[in-house]
Amino acid sequence: MVVENPGSLEGIRVLDLTSVVMGPLATAILGDLGADVITVESRRGDINRFMGAGPHPHLSGVSLNLLRNKRNLDLDLKSETGREVLLRLAATCDVFVTNIRPGALARLGAAYSDIALVRPDVIYCQAHGWPSDSDRADEPAYDDIIQAASGLADLAVRAGGEAPGLMPTIVADKVSGLTIVYAVLAALFHRERTGQGQRIEVPMVDVVSAFLLVEHGAGAIPQPPAAPPGYKRILTPERRPQRTRDGWINVLPYDREHYDTLFTVGGRPDLVGDPRYATGRDRIANSDFLYGRLREIIADRTTAEWLEICNRHSIPAAAIGRLEDLVDALPEAEHPVAGRYKVIPPPIRFGRTPASVRRPAPLIGEHNREVLAEIGFTDEEITKLTEQGVLREGRRRHG
């Protein structure tokens, strides 16, 4: 399913100094939108290349989609020559994205001030765990750490658990990656109007805390607080999928008429018109009771019966999807090295500038010669850089 389609960011070049998932997800989305993404990768290979099983030693199931629409340069940034090559490349790029910590960036000569010298209108996005002006600026931070520090892990206790817990998905990485994308797009729009570049900072802990407090700030937001933080309907331990006679479903009655219907159909006429669900505030305050009763009545019918009832009465409901079913539904493409694989399609549907998968995930250093030739290096110069160890000869598609 690799197709040719320019996308809305055609003509924008992104220099990608990111690793693991947060940054690579952001640059993959920019690539899906049409940007020319050039990734500078450590010669030992990014960890996402080894996240789970895969068909090639340097291409995991994760990296096959996470690294798509990118060209790859294997450059030794710890060498003076390597840094000179990086700056020469940066001068041709509209956007510079990195999740390297501030201290290390400064030592590499790749801080905003360094890049802006060669590209004054650059959009420079620096994403890392902690704000650069905090005393934790140079501390490492991965998804689990940010879930803990942002308050996300605390939700497990507030939802009735015995201890803090981590969500079984790397939500901090992915929310931060999406935030990088909208920040870069906003800065590009500003540059389009004014000609000005700028530095953007995306601290993960701030991103996830803001994400969390949208609903869980709740009654604590007014000052003085009207209630403790936490949105009660979301935190009730009764808020979970319901078991049917033959499987699982999630039914979410959202107004008084929904509850009237469900209690009538479910054989609980004594609850029809109950004042505990008369208003939106009542339904939130009595979430424990209402969701508990709902779970009881749903156990008496099959999943298909409840889906038909809910569809007929416009009550939100869905059967529980399995990961295997989601993967099975994906389209397939042919990777030149890895063979057949499942493509996670871009989730946005544009009317005029479709997002698309134009390039398969590259191997480490695959585009060394191609990229450096584009910015003026001769074949002899590239060969010399390879002999000096500044570049590692890119792995070939058939090897």
N, C-alpha and C positions, 0 to 999 in steps of 0.2 A: 504493500500500500504506500510505497514511496512515490510521491507525485511532484510535479513541477507546478509551483504556484507562488507568485511573488510575496503576497502578504502585505499588511499595512506598514511594516517596518523595513520594507525593501530599501536598500541603500544605506541603512544604519549598520555600522560595524561595532561589535561588542568585544572587548578584551576581557576574558574570563579567567581570573585568578581565584577560583573558588574550589572547594572540595567537599566531600561527603554528600549531603543531600540538599541542605537549605539553598546554597548558592547555585549548585548545578540545576536544581529545579527551576530557579528563577531564570537562569540563562537558557534553559531548554524552552521555557515559555516564550522568551524573547525570540529564540530561533524559530519556534512554531509560527510566530507572528511575522516572520520574514527577515529578521536581522541576520547578518553574517556574523556568527559567533566563533571566535578563535579562542580556544582553551589552552592555557599554558599549564602543563601537568608535570608533577614530580615524576622522575624516571622510575621510581618504585611502583607507580600506579596509584590512583586514587582509591580510597577504601570502597567506594561504591562499586568498583569493578569486581569486588570480592564479596559483596553482600548477598549471600545465598548462592544457590546452585546456578550454573550457567553453561552454555555450550562451548565456551572457549576460556582458556586460563585468564584472560583479561577482559571478559565480557560476561558479567552476571545477568540474571534476568532483570535485575534493577537497572543496570547500566545500559541495557539495550534500548530502553526508552529515555532514561535520564540524560544520556549523552548524545541523543540524536540531534540533527541539524547543527552540528558543531564540527569545526576543523580543529585538529589537535597538533600542538607544538610541544616537543619535549626539550626544554631549555634549562640549563643549569643556572639558576638565578643567584647562586652563591658566588659565582665567578664575576669578575669585573666585566669581562666580555659579554657574558650572559645578560647582565643588567643593561649594558649598552644596546644589545639587540632588543631587549624589552622596551626600552625608551623609544627606539626607532619604530618599533611596531605600534606603541601607544600613540605616537604622533599621527597615525593614520586612523585611529579609532574614535568614535563618537562617545562611547560609553566604556567605563572601566569598572568592573564589579569584582570585589574581593571580600573574602571572609578571613583573611590573615589578620592576626591580632596587631594592634597599633605599634607595639614595640618592634615586632618582627618586620612590619612594613617599613618602618623608618630605617632599620638596619639594611634592608634590601634596596633602599633608595627608590621605593615605590609608594611613598606617601603622596597625599594630594598635591602638596607643593612641588614635588618632583615631576609628577605627571602633568600638572598644569603648565609647567615651564615649556614642555614640548607640544602641548595641546591645550591652549588657554580656554577653549570653550568646551572642555571635556565634562561629561556628566560622570562624576566619580562617586560610586556607591560603595560604602564601607559598612559591612554587616558583620557583627560579632556578638558575643554573648552579653557583654556589659557596656554601658555608656563609656565613651573614651575619656570623659572627665571624672570618672569614678575611681575609687581606689582598687577596684576589681578589673580595671580595663584590660589588663594583660593576662587575666586568668582564663584557663580553658573552659569551654562551655559546650556541652552537647545537649541533645533534646531532653534526656532524662534530668539533667541538671537544671535546665530552664523550667521544665514542668514543676520541679521542686521549688525553685526560687520564686516563680511567678504567682504561686497560690493555686495552680492547677491541681497539684497532688492533694491539697487540702480538701478539695471537693469530695473526695471519697469518704472522709470522715463526716462531712456535713450531710452526705447522702445516706448516712446510717452505717457506714463501715467501721471497723474496729481500728483501722490505721490508715494513714495517708496512702494513696495509690497512684500509679502511673497509668495513663491511658494506653491501651494496646495499639497505638499508632503514633508515629513521630509527628504529632500535631504541632509542636513548637517549631520544628524545622520547616514544616510545610506552610504554616501560617506566616512565618517570617519570610519564606521564599516568595509567597504571593505579595507580601508587603514590599519587598524589593522591586517587584515588577511594577506595581502601581506608582511607587516613588520614582523609578526611572522614567516611566511614561510621562508623569507630570513634569519632571525636569526637562525632558525633551520638548514637551509642548512649550514650556517657558522659554527654552532656547530658541525655538522656532519663532517666537514672537519678539524676543529681545536680542538674540545672538549671544546670550550669556550662559556660560557653563556654571556648574556649582558642585560642591561637595554635599553628599547625602550620607547620613548615618542611620543605620537601622539596628539598634540594640535589641537582641532577641527578648531579653527579659521585659523590656518596655512594651514590645509588640504583643507578647502573650498576656501580660497583665492587662493591657487595654482591651484585648480580645475577650478576656475572661470577665471583665467588669461591665461589659455592655449590659448583661442581664443581672450578674451577681453583685454589682454595686448596689442595685435595688434600693431598699429603704435607707441604706447608709449614705447615699449620695447627698440628700438634703442635709443642711447643717442648721441646727443640731440634728443628729440622725433620727429618723422616724422609726427605724428598725435596724436590727443587725444586718450585715451583708449576707447575700444569698437569696436567690429566687426560689421560693418554696416549691412551686410546681415542678421545677427541674430537679430539685434536691430530694424529693420524697423517694424513699426506697421502693415505693409501690410503682414508680415510673419505670417500667421495663416491659419487654415483649410479653404477650399473653399466650398461654398454652391453649390450643384448641383440642378438639377430640382426636385429631390426627396429625398435629404439627404445631407450628408457631405462627403468630401474626402480631402486628402492632396496629391497634385501633386507637385513634385519638379524637374523641368527641370534643368539639371546640366551642359549642354553644348550647344553650338550653334545649333547643329542638333536637340536637343530636342525642343528648342524654334521655330525653323523653322517648325517642324512638328505640334506643338500645334497651332501656329498662322495660319498655312494653314488649318488644320482641323477645327479650331475655327472660320473660316470666317474672318480673319484679314490679307488678303494678303498684305495690306499696311505696316504691321509690319515685314513681312518676310525679313530677311537680314538686319534689323535695326542695325546700328552701335552701339547702346547702349547695345547690347549683343554679340558683335563680339569676345571679349576676356574675360577671367576669371575676370580680373580687371574691365572691363567694366560692367560685370554682377553684381559684388559686388557694384560698385559705383552707379548703376541705379536700385538697388533692389526695391526701392519704386515704381518706374514706372512699372517695369516688373511684379512684383507680383500683382500690381493693375490691369494690363491688363489681366493677367492670370485669376484672380478671375472673371472678367467680362465674359470671353468666357466660363468658366467652368459652369456658371449658366445655359447655354442653353441646356445641355444634362443631362442624368441620371447618377447616380454613376456607374451603371453597364456598361453603354456605355463608360464612361471615363476609367474605369479599363481595358476594352477590348482594347481600343485604346492605352493606355499607355503600356500594356503588349506586344502588337504587335510591338511597336516601342522601347521597352526597356527603357521606361521613368519611373523613380521611382514614385510609387503611391500606396496609400493604403486607403481603406475606414476607417472611424473613428470607432475604436473599443470602445465598451461600457464596463464599469467595470463589469456589470452583465454578459456579454458574456465571459469575461476573467475568472470569477469565475465559470461559468457553465462548462467551458472546462476543469477544473481541475479534476484530479482523486480523488477518495474518499478512506478513510481508516476508521477503527473502533478504537476509543479510548476506553480503558477499563472503563472509568468513563463518559466521555462526549458523547459517542456514535459516530454516523457517522459524519465525518467532511471532508472538502476539504483540500487536501495536495498540498502545493506549491512545485513542484518538484525542486531538485537542477538543476540549469540552465546549468551546464557544463556537457558535455558528454565525459567521459574518455573511452579509448579503453581497458584498462587493470585493472584499479582500480576505478570502478564507485563510485561516490558519492551516498549515499542512506539514507533513513530514517529507522533507526534500532530500535529506541525507541520513544514511544509517549511522549508528554510533561508531566513531573511529577507534582504531587502535592507538596505543601510545606513540606519539611522534609521527603519526601517519602523514601529516601534511607539512612536515618541516620544510621541505624544498618548495612546495607549492606556495606556502604563505610567505616565506622569506624572498622568493623570487618576485612576488607581487610588490614588495616594498623596496625593491632595488638591489638585492643581493645577487651577485653573479653565481653561476654554478660552481666556479672555483672557490669563491668565498664560503659558500655553504659546505663544500667538501672540507675545507680547512677547519671550519667550526666543528664539524663532525670529528675530524681527526684530533682536535684539541680536547674533545670531550664536552664542549659547550652544548652541542646537540648530540642526541643519540639517534643514529640512523633509524628512521621510521620503519616500523614493522610493515611488511608488505601484506597485501590482502590475501595472497595465496599461502602465506607462511604462518 
